């Protein structure tokens, strides 16, 4: 039985990073589609204002507390989560696992050429990893069925969807019944850009101090509008009160 806390209507799993990885490993090897989403404060706020999106997040088999703001919100509500579980780190742990057991991964998202570069880098980083296929995130509705066919024919068991929220979560949900060969879908935002080296992740010291968001802001001040969602999120949680 899942142990969750409700934050602004979104069910967040109260889990450790190790537990999340074990569950993801089970899902990727278990027939039948499972979904993992990784809500940060910006995603939770979007879901708070959009019930359809909120219902999609709550349909997942696991929602990890991705952002430090989610961790603080859970503590504020009196039911803390054990720790932050970044979707990027969970993805890396799962790729390390499946490189040894042979489940293929399909990379879907980012700008043209980025997924291919990410695939090359991942195969270098995780020797033995099977990248079963790639497709960029620039496509029309008319191309959707063709992409589904490509994914299904690839033989991959893990699908990383990197279209940005809420597009990636909505795409996974809307196409979940068409993905016949996939066991686990994960929405992991800009992970392909990082794997490709197009975007650099924060140094370890920022990550350990839960200041990854601050590093990203310093590198790209134009994201100020997005970071402004954090104080609004915390104020809304405080006003909303405890939900479990």
Secondary structure in CASP SS format (residue, H / E / C, confidence):
PFRMAT SS
TARGET T0000
AUTHOR 0000-0000-0000
METHOD secondary structure of the structure
MODEL  1
X C 1.00
X C 1.00
X C 1.00
X E 1.00
X E 1.00
X E 1.00
X E 1.00
X C 1.00
X C 1.00
X E 1.00
X E 1.00
X E 1.00
X E 1.00
X C 1.00
X C 1.00
X C 1.00
X H 1.00
X H 1.00
X H 1.00
X H 1.00
X H 1.00
X H 1.00
X H 1.00
X H 1.00
X H 1.00
X H 1.00
X H 1.00
X H 1.00
X C 1.00
X C 1.00
X C 1.00
X C 1.00
X C 1.00
X E 1.00
X E 1.00
X E 1.00
X E 1.00
X C 1.00
X C 1.00
X C 1.00
X H 1.00
X H 1.00
X H 1.00
X H 1.00
X H 1.00
X H 1.00
X H 1.00
X H 1.00
X C 1.00
X C 1.00
X H 1.00
X H 1.00
X H 1.00
X H 1.00
X H 1.00
X H 1.00
X H 1.00
X H 1.00
X C 1.00
X C 1.00
X C 1.00
X E 1.00
X E 1.00
X C 1.00
X C 1.00
X C 1.00
X C 1.00
X H 1.00
X H 1.00
X H 1.00
X H 1.00
X H 1.00
X H 1.00
X H 1.00
X H 1.00
X H 1.00
X C 1.00
X C 1.00
X C 1.00
X C 1.00
X C 1.00
X C 1.00
X C 1.00
X C 1.00
X C 1.00
X C 1.00
X H 1.00
X H 1.00
X H 1.00
X H 1.00
X H 1.00
X H 1.00
X H 1.00
X H 1.00
X H 1.00
X H 1.00
X H 1.00
X H 1.00
X H 1.00
X H 1.00
X H 1.00
X C 1.00
X C 1.00
X C 1.00
X E 1.00
X E 1.00
X E 1.00
X E 1.00
X E 1.00
X C 1.00
X C 1.00
X C 1.00
X C 1.00
X H 1.00
X H 1.00
X H 1.00
X H 1.00
X H 1.00
X H 1.00
X H 1.00
X H 1.00
X H 1.00
X H 1.00
X H 1.00
X H 1.00
X C 1.00
X C 1.00
X C 1.00
X C 1.00
X C 1.00
X E 1.00
X E 1.00
X E 1.00
X E 1.00
X E 1.00
X C 1.00
X C 1.00
X C 1.00
X C 1.00
X C 1.00
X H 1.00
X H 1.00
X H 1.00
X H 1.00
X H 1.00
X H 1.00
X H 1.00
X H 1.00
X H 1.00
X H 1.00
X H 1.00
X H 1.00
X H 1.00
X H 1.00
X C 1.00
X C 1.00
X C 1.00
X E 1.00
X E 1.00
X E 1.00
X E 1.00
X E 1.00
X C 1.00
X C 1.00
X C 1.00
X C 1.00
X H 1.00
X H 1.00
X H 1.00
X H 1.00
X H 1.00
X H 1.00
X H 1.00
X H 1.00
X H 1.00
X C 1.00
X C 1.00
X C 1.00
X C 1.00
X C 1.00
X C 1.00
X C 1.00
X C 1.00
X E 1.00
X E 1.00
X E 1.00
X E 1.00
X C 1.00
X C 1.00
X C 1.00
X H 1.00
X H 1.00
X H 1.00
X H 1.00
X H 1.00
X H 1.00
X C 1.00
X C 1.00
X C 1.00
X C 1.00
X C 1.00
X C 1.00
X C 1.00
X H 1.00
X H 1.00
X H 1.00
X H 1.00
X H 1.00
X C 1.00
X C 1.00
X C 1.00
X H 1.00
X H 1.00
X H 1.00
X H 1.00
X H 1.00
X H 1.00
X H 1.00
X H 1.00
X C 1.00
X H 1.00
X H 1.00
X H 1.00
X H 1.00
X H 1.00
X H 1.00
X H 1.00
X H 1.00
X H 1.00
X H 1.00
X H 1.00
X H 1.00
X H 1.00
X H 1.00
X H 1.00
X H 1.00
X H 1.00
X H 1.00
X H 1.00
X H 1.00
X C 1.00
X C 1.00
X E 1.00
X C 1.00
END
